[in-house]
Amino acid sequence: MGTYTVYDDPRVDQAIDAHMSIIVNTIRSLVPDAMALYLSGGFGRGEGSVIVSNGTVQPLKDYDIVVIVPRRIAASTIADLENAIYRGLGINRTRARLFRFSEFVVDVGFLTPWHLKFIPDIAIYELKVGSHLLYGTDVRHLIPLKHSEVPLSSGLRLLFEKMTGLVGTFLAEYARKKTVPNSNMWKLTYECHKTYVEVGTALCLLMGCYSPSFRIRAKLFEEIFPKKLPNIHAKYPDLAEKIRRATEFKIRPNFDSANGNPVDLWFETRDMLCGMTRYFLQRYLHIPLFDWVNSNRILQKKLDSTYPRALAKAICRSVIRMDFEPSTRAIILAMRTYYNLRFALHVRRNVGSTPLAMLAGSPLAIIMVFLTGPLVLLSLSRNGEVIEPHYSAAAVNLNKLIPSKSMPVLDPWDEIRRKYLLAYNSYGLEGPR
């Protein structure tokens, strides 16, 4: 087993070491006061995804780089840094694309010591226990977060982000033609397998058996799932086995072994993800069974006060050293105002119109984006036609988020797909985690 992957082929570590050297030197030159640099995510804990072919090592998915800095970094510096990293690695920068995560991405995030001490999020915990120090003084001891303290909102975010992944890798014509072009085959197949992996992550958080290791997590899920969630196990009796297989595929990708039609795989994965997310929301919000269309506004309202609560309470504790409910509510209101204004400015810059609805008491923009995900996914039939009322409900949400004139496209589902991804990109996941 290598440093970054499960492969013991020295060429893999050598190739990734070379990439890390370029990334570290670039960051050090443009961010000279960086305190520490870490490689997090799969590569940081020795479970990164690569393909080794004809002596060439190709990373399939992201390098997650975390930079610890004493203070916030200017947006212009971040943009210059990302451009320089991509130039140094000799790869095309993908941020301008509608769904950049369909390609290999170097994802650079900046945290301050305050974030390490106070932010309760799965990414912070994985930085603590599953990352690789690339440069600087190790400051992970500043992170007090325990695995039992990772909030369920982290699991919910993973589920909704996987919905974005499925939307981003599919077009309506794939359903009509029952096939996927070879150029997109591996992206779709990989995304579907990663979706099963992250469903396992979210449900492990729900069951209290989370581990940052993909393999350990899959094993724990297989052991505990039938006991902790018997009703869901009865409905999805092969879920643990599919998560185990998806985990092995994620760690050691072999596209030749991915049997079956990728279109069928996508629809199967979509239905499973929407079902698991609905169950997770029921448990998270303590609500009865619901449907995505008629309950969408109710879900928006409930999530608007629940999803940002863990972060708001952390801010409250850091400022007044105690949990004080009126202060927590005030912080949630301030967060909503701040992040919705940022979202509106992003949309104005990217699309040319201002989403005034998001400035007039609407819920957090990211909540509306997330809750539009299942509507978009479920509005596509297996023959490539749109399904009502999911399509209309998605369009209503998206017109509030992206109030732009429709661009001429060949398919109505591709239009709401485009607007959904524009909304997701405009938010940029800069808000509450």
C-alpha positions as CSV (number, residue, x, y, z in Angstrom):
1,M,0.0,0.0,0.0
2,G,1.4,3.4,-1.0
3,T,1.2,6.8,0.7
4,Y,-1.7,8.1,-1.2
5,T,-3.5,5.0,-2.6
6,V,-3.9,1.3,-2.0
7,Y,-1.5,0.6,-4.9
8,D,2.0,-0.5,-3.9
9,D,3.4,0.5,-7.3
10,P,6.1,3.1,-6.6
11,R,5.2,5.0,-9.8
12,V,1.9,6.0,-8.2
13,D,3.6,7.7,-5.2
14,Q,6.3,9.2,-7.4
15,A,3.7,10.8,-9.7
16,I,1.6,12.2,-6.9
17,D,4.7,13.4,-5.0
18,A,5.6,15.4,-8.1
19,H,2.1,16.9,-8.2
20,M,2.3,17.8,-4.5
21,S,5.7,19.4,-5.0
22,I,4.3,21.7,-7.6
23,I,1.2,22.5,-5.6
24,V,3.1,23.2,-2.4
25,N,5.7,25.4,-4.1
26,T,3.0,27.4,-5.8
27,I,1.0,28.0,-2.6
28,R,4.1,29.0,-0.7
29,S,5.1,31.5,-3.3
30,L,1.7,33.2,-3.5
31,V,0.6,32.7,0.2
32,P,3.9,33.2,2.1
33,D,2.2,33.4,5.5
34,A,0.7,29.9,5.1
35,M,1.1,28.1,8.4
36,A,0.5,24.5,7.1
37,L,-0.6,22.7,4.0
38,Y,-2.5,19.4,4.1
39,L,-3.7,16.9,1.6
40,S,-7.1,15.7,2.7
41,G,-9.8,13.6,1.2
42,G,-9.1,10.1,-0.2
43,F,-5.5,10.8,-1.2
44,G,-4.8,12.3,2.2
45,R,-5.8,9.0,4.0
46,G,-4.2,6.6,1.4
47,E,-7.4,5.8,-0.5
48,G,-7.1,8.1,-3.6
49,S,-8.5,7.0,-7.0
50,V,-6.1,6.6,-9.8
51,I,-5.8,4.6,-13.0
52,V,-2.4,3.1,-14.0
53,S,-2.2,2.5,-17.7
54,N,0.8,2.0,-19.9
55,G,3.1,3.3,-17.2
56,T,1.0,6.5,-16.8
57,V,-0.6,7.4,-13.5
58,Q,-3.9,9.3,-13.9
59,P,-5.6,10.7,-10.8
60,L,-9.4,10.3,-11.3
61,K,-10.7,12.6,-8.7
62,D,-9.8,15.6,-6.7
63,Y,-6.7,16.6,-4.7
64,D,-8.3,18.2,-1.7
65,I,-5.7,20.8,-0.4
66,V,-6.3,22.5,2.9
67,V,-4.2,25.6,3.7
68,I,-4.0,27.0,7.2
69,V,-3.6,30.7,7.2
70,P,-3.7,33.3,10.0
71,R,-6.4,35.4,8.4
72,R,-8.8,35.3,5.4
73,I,-7.3,35.3,1.9
74,A,-8.4,37.8,-0.7
75,A,-10.6,36.3,-3.5
76,S,-8.2,37.6,-6.1
77,T,-5.3,35.8,-4.5
78,I,-7.3,32.5,-4.5
79,A,-8.1,32.9,-8.2
80,D,-4.4,33.6,-9.0
81,L,-3.3,30.7,-7.0
82,E,-5.7,28.2,-8.6
83,N,-4.7,29.4,-12.1
84,A,-1.0,29.0,-11.2
85,I,-1.6,25.5,-9.8
86,Y,-3.3,24.3,-13.0
87,R,-0.6,25.9,-15.2
88,G,2.1,24.2,-13.1
89,L,0.4,20.8,-13.4
90,G,-0.2,21.3,-17.1
91,I,-3.9,20.7,-17.1
92,N,-6.9,22.7,-18.3
93,R,-8.7,24.6,-15.5
94,T,-12.2,23.4,-15.3
95,R,-13.9,26.1,-13.1
96,A,-15.5,27.8,-16.1
97,R,-17.4,24.7,-17.1
98,L,-21.0,24.2,-16.0
99,F,-20.1,21.1,-13.9
100,R,-16.4,21.3,-13.2
101,F,-16.4,18.3,-10.9
102,S,-16.9,15.9,-13.8
103,E,-13.2,16.4,-14.4
104,F,-10.1,16.1,-12.2
105,V,-10.0,19.2,-9.9
106,V,-7.5,20.6,-7.5
107,D,-9.7,21.9,-4.7
108,V,-7.9,24.4,-2.5
109,G,-9.6,25.5,0.7
110,F,-8.4,28.0,3.3
111,L,-8.9,27.7,7.1
112,T,-7.8,29.7,10.0
113,P,-7.1,28.4,13.5
114,W,-10.5,29.7,14.5
115,H,-12.1,27.3,12.0
116,L,-10.1,24.4,13.4
117,K,-11.2,25.2,17.0
118,F,-14.9,25.9,16.5
119,I,-16.3,24.6,13.2
120,P,-18.3,21.3,13.7
121,D,-18.1,19.6,10.2
122,I,-17.1,16.3,8.8
123,A,-14.4,18.0,6.7
124,I,-12.7,19.4,9.8
125,Y,-12.8,16.0,11.5
126,E,-11.3,14.2,8.5
127,L,-8.6,16.9,8.4
128,K,-7.8,16.0,12.0
129,V,-7.7,12.2,11.6
130,G,-7.3,11.5,7.9
131,S,-5.0,14.0,6.2
132,H,-1.4,14.2,5.2
133,L,0.9,17.1,6.2
134,L,2.6,18.5,3.1
135,Y,4.3,21.6,4.6
136,G,4.6,23.7,7.8
137,T,3.9,23.2,11.4
138,D,1.3,20.6,12.2
139,V,-1.7,22.3,13.8
140,R,-4.2,19.5,13.8
141,H,-4.0,19.3,17.6
142,L,-6.1,22.5,17.6
143,I,-9.1,20.5,16.4
144,P,-11.2,19.4,19.4
145,L,-14.0,17.8,17.3
146,K,-14.7,14.1,18.0
147,H,-16.4,11.8,15.5
148,S,-19.5,11.6,17.7
149,E,-19.7,15.4,17.5
150,V,-19.9,15.6,13.7
151,P,-23.4,17.0,13.0
152,L,-25.9,15.2,10.8
153,S,-26.0,18.3,8.6
154,S,-22.7,17.1,7.2
155,G,-24.3,13.9,6.1
156,L,-27.2,15.7,4.6
157,R,-24.9,18.0,2.6
158,L,-23.1,14.9,1.2
159,L,-26.4,13.5,0.0
160,F,-27.5,16.7,-1.7
161,E,-24.0,17.2,-3.3
162,K,-24.3,13.7,-4.7
163,M,-27.6,14.8,-6.3
164,T,-25.6,17.6,-8.0
165,G,-23.1,15.0,-9.1
166,L,-25.8,12.9,-10.8
167,V,-27.4,15.9,-12.4
168,G,-24.0,17.1,-13.6
169,T,-23.0,13.9,-15.4
170,F,-26.3,13.1,-17.2
171,L,-28.2,14.5,-20.2
172,A,-31.7,13.7,-21.3
173,E,-30.5,12.3,-24.6
174,Y,-28.7,9.5,-22.7
175,A,-32.1,8.2,-21.5
176,R,-33.6,8.5,-25.0
177,K,-30.7,6.7,-26.7
178,K,-30.2,4.2,-23.8
179,T,-26.4,4.8,-24.0
180,V,-23.7,7.2,-22.9
181,P,-20.8,8.5,-25.2
182,N,-17.5,6.8,-24.4
183,S,-16.0,10.2,-23.5
184,N,-18.5,10.5,-20.6
185,M,-18.9,6.8,-19.7
186,W,-16.2,6.7,-16.9
187,K,-17.4,10.0,-15.4
188,L,-21.0,8.7,-15.0
189,T,-19.9,5.3,-13.8
190,Y,-17.5,6.8,-11.2
191,E,-20.1,9.3,-10.0
192,C,-22.7,6.6,-9.5
193,H,-20.3,4.4,-7.4
194,K,-19.2,7.5,-5.4
195,T,-22.9,8.2,-4.7
196,Y,-23.2,4.7,-3.1
197,V,-20.1,5.4,-1.0
198,E,-21.4,8.7,0.3
199,V,-24.8,7.3,1.1
200,G,-22.9,4.9,3.3
201,T,-21.1,7.8,4.9
202,A,-24.4,9.7,5.6
203,L,-26.1,6.6,7.0
204,C,-23.1,5.7,9.2
205,L,-23.3,9.2,10.7
206,L,-27.0,8.5,11.4
207,M,-26.2,5.2,13.0
208,G,-23.2,6.6,15.0
209,C,-20.6,4.4,13.4
210,Y,-18.8,6.8,11.2
211,S,-15.1,6.3,10.2
212,P,-13.1,8.4,7.8
213,S,-11.6,5.3,6.1
214,F,-13.7,4.2,3.1
215,R,-13.0,0.5,3.7
216,I,-13.6,0.6,7.5
217,R,-16.7,2.6,7.0
218,A,-18.1,0.0,4.4
219,K,-17.3,-2.8,6.8
220,L,-19.0,-1.1,9.8
221,F,-22.0,-0.3,7.6
222,E,-22.3,-4.0,6.6
223,E,-22.2,-5.1,10.2
224,I,-24.5,-2.5,11.8
225,F,-27.0,-1.6,9.0
226,P,-29.4,-4.6,9.6
227,K,-29.5,-4.0,13.3
228,K,-29.8,-0.2,13.5
229,L,-32.0,0.4,10.5
230,P,-34.0,-2.8,10.0
231,N,-36.9,-1.1,8.1
232,I,-34.5,0.4,5.6
233,H,-32.6,-2.8,5.4
234,A,-35.8,-4.7,4.5
235,K,-36.5,-2.2,1.7
236,Y,-32.9,-2.2,0.4
237,P,-31.5,-5.6,1.4
238,D,-28.6,-5.4,-1.0
239,L,-27.5,-1.8,-0.1
240,A,-24.6,-2.9,2.1
241,E,-23.2,-5.1,-0.6
242,K,-23.6,-2.4,-3.2
243,I,-21.8,0.1,-0.9
244,R,-19.0,-2.4,-0.4
245,R,-18.6,-3.0,-4.1
246,A,-18.7,0.7,-4.8
247,T,-16.1,1.4,-2.1
248,E,-13.7,-1.1,-3.7
249,F,-14.4,0.5,-7.1
250,K,-13.7,3.9,-5.7
251,I,-10.4,2.8,-4.2
252,R,-9.2,0.7,-7.1
253,P,-11.2,1.7,-10.2
254,N,-11.6,-0.9,-12.9
255,F,-14.0,0.3,-15.6
256,D,-13.7,-3.0,-17.4
257,S,-15.5,-4.7,-14.5
258,A,-18.3,-2.2,-14.5
259,N,-20.9,-4.4,-16.1
260,G,-24.4,-3.3,-17.2
261,N,-25.8,-0.3,-19.0
262,P,-24.6,3.0,-17.5
263,V,-28.0,4.6,-18.1
264,D,-29.7,1.9,-16.0
265,L,-27.0,2.4,-13.4
266,W,-27.7,6.1,-13.3
267,F,-31.5,5.7,-12.8
268,E,-31.0,3.0,-10.2
269,T,-28.6,5.2,-8.3
270,R,-30.9,8.2,-8.7
271,D,-33.9,6.3,-7.2
272,M,-31.8,5.0,-4.3
273,L,-30.3,8.4,-3.5
274,C,-33.6,10.2,-3.5
275,G,-35.1,7.5,-1.3
276,M,-32.2,7.5,1.2
277,T,-32.1,11.3,1.3
278,R,-35.9,11.4,2.1
279,Y,-35.3,8.9,4.9
280,F,-32.4,10.9,6.2
281,L,-34.4,14.1,6.2
282,Q,-37.2,12.3,8.1
283,R,-34.8,11.4,10.8
284,Y,-32.9,14.7,10.8
285,L,-36.0,16.9,11.0
286,H,-38.1,14.4,13.0
287,I,-41.0,14.6,10.5
288,P,-43.3,11.9,8.9
289,L,-43.1,10.6,5.4
290,F,-43.3,13.3,2.8
291,D,-43.2,13.8,-1.0
292,W,-40.7,16.1,-2.6
293,V,-43.2,18.2,-4.5
294,N,-45.9,19.1,-2.1
295,S,-43.6,19.3,0.9
296,N,-40.8,21.3,-0.7
297,R,-41.8,24.7,0.9
298,I,-42.2,23.1,4.3
299,L,-38.8,21.4,4.0
300,Q,-37.3,24.8,3.0
301,K,-38.7,26.4,6.1
302,K,-37.6,23.6,8.5
303,L,-34.1,23.3,7.0
304,D,-33.7,27.0,7.1
305,S,-33.7,27.0,10.9
306,T,-32.1,23.6,11.4
307,Y,-29.3,23.2,8.8
308,P,-27.2,26.2,9.8
309,R,-27.8,25.6,13.6
310,A,-24.6,23.6,14.3
311,L,-22.5,26.4,12.8
312,A,-24.5,29.2,14.5
313,K,-24.1,27.5,17.9
314,A,-20.4,27.1,17.3
315,I,-20.1,30.8,16.5
316,C,-22.2,31.6,19.6
317,R,-19.9,29.5,21.8
318,S,-16.8,31.2,20.3
319,V,-18.1,34.7,21.0
320,I,-20.0,34.4,24.3
321,R,-18.6,31.1,25.5
322,M,-22.1,29.5,25.9
323,D,-25.1,28.3,24.0
324,F,-27.7,31.0,24.1
325,E,-30.8,30.4,22.0
326,P,-31.7,34.0,21.2
327,S,-28.1,34.6,20.1
328,T,-28.1,31.5,18.0
329,R,-31.3,32.6,16.2
330,A,-29.8,36.1,15.6
331,I,-26.7,34.5,14.1
332,I,-28.8,32.3,11.8
333,L,-30.6,35.4,10.6
334,A,-27.3,37.2,10.0
335,M,-25.9,34.2,8.1
336,R,-29.0,34.0,5.9
337,T,-28.8,37.7,5.1
338,Y,-25.0,37.6,4.4
339,Y,-25.0,34.4,2.3
340,N,-28.1,35.2,0.3
341,L,-26.6,38.6,-0.6
342,R,-23.4,36.9,-1.7
343,F,-25.4,34.4,-3.8
344,A,-27.3,37.3,-5.4
345,L,-24.1,39.1,-6.3
346,H,-22.7,35.8,-7.8
347,V,-25.8,35.4,-9.9
348,R,-25.7,39.0,-11.0
349,R,-22.1,38.6,-12.1
350,N,-22.5,35.2,-13.7
351,V,-26.0,35.5,-15.3
352,G,-26.6,39.3,-15.5
353,S,-29.8,39.3,-13.5
354,T,-30.5,39.7,-9.7
355,P,-32.5,37.1,-7.8
356,L,-34.6,39.6,-5.8
357,A,-36.6,36.8,-4.3
358,M,-33.5,35.6,-2.4
359,L,-33.2,39.1,-0.8
360,A,-36.7,39.2,0.5
361,G,-36.9,36.8,3.4
362,S,-36.3,33.6,1.5
363,P,-34.5,30.7,3.1
364,L,-30.8,30.2,2.7
365,A,-30.0,29.9,-1.0
366,I,-28.1,26.7,-0.6
367,I,-31.2,25.1,1.0
368,M,-33.3,26.0,-2.0
369,V,-30.6,24.7,-4.3
370,F,-30.3,21.4,-2.4
371,L,-34.1,20.9,-2.3
372,T,-34.4,21.5,-6.0
373,G,-31.9,18.6,-6.6
374,P,-34.4,15.8,-6.1
375,L,-37.1,17.7,-8.1
376,V,-34.7,17.9,-11.1
377,L,-33.6,14.3,-10.8
378,L,-37.1,12.9,-10.4
379,S,-38.4,15.0,-13.3
380,L,-36.7,12.8,-15.9
381,S,-38.3,9.6,-17.1
382,R,-36.4,6.5,-18.3
383,N,-37.4,7.4,-21.8
384,G,-36.0,10.9,-21.6
385,E,-39.3,12.8,-21.2
386,V,-40.0,15.2,-18.4
387,I,-42.3,14.2,-15.5
388,E,-44.8,16.4,-13.9
389,P,-45.3,17.8,-11.3
390,H,-41.6,17.5,-10.4
391,Y,-40.5,19.4,-13.4
392,S,-42.8,22.4,-12.7
393,A,-41.8,22.5,-9.0
394,A,-38.1,22.5,-10.0
395,A,-38.8,25.3,-12.5
396,V,-40.5,27.4,-9.8
397,N,-37.5,27.1,-7.4
398,L,-35.0,27.8,-10.2
399,N,-36.8,30.9,-11.4
400,K,-36.3,32.3,-7.9
401,L,-32.6,31.3,-7.8
402,I,-31.7,32.2,-11.4
403,P,-34.2,34.7,-12.9
404,S,-32.9,34.6,-16.4
405,K,-34.5,34.1,-19.8
406,S,-34.3,30.5,-21.0
407,M,-31.5,29.8,-23.4
408,P,-32.5,27.8,-26.5
409,V,-31.7,24.1,-25.8
410,L,-32.8,20.9,-27.4
411,D,-34.4,19.4,-24.4
412,P,-36.5,21.0,-21.5
413,W,-34.9,18.8,-18.9
414,D,-31.5,19.9,-20.0
415,E,-32.7,23.5,-19.5
416,I,-33.6,23.0,-15.8
417,R,-30.4,20.9,-15.4
418,R,-28.4,23.9,-16.7
419,K,-30.2,26.4,-14.4
420,Y,-29.7,24.1,-11.4
421,L,-26.0,23.8,-12.0
422,L,-25.7,27.6,-12.5
423,A,-27.4,28.0,-9.1
424,Y,-25.1,25.5,-7.5
425,N,-22.0,27.2,-9.0
426,S,-23.2,30.6,-8.0
427,Y,-23.5,29.6,-4.4
428,G,-20.0,28.1,-4.5
429,L,-20.6,26.2,-1.3
430,E,-19.2,29.1,0.6
431,G,-22.0,29.2,3.1
432,P,-22.9,27.1,6.2
433,R,-21.4,23.7,6.3
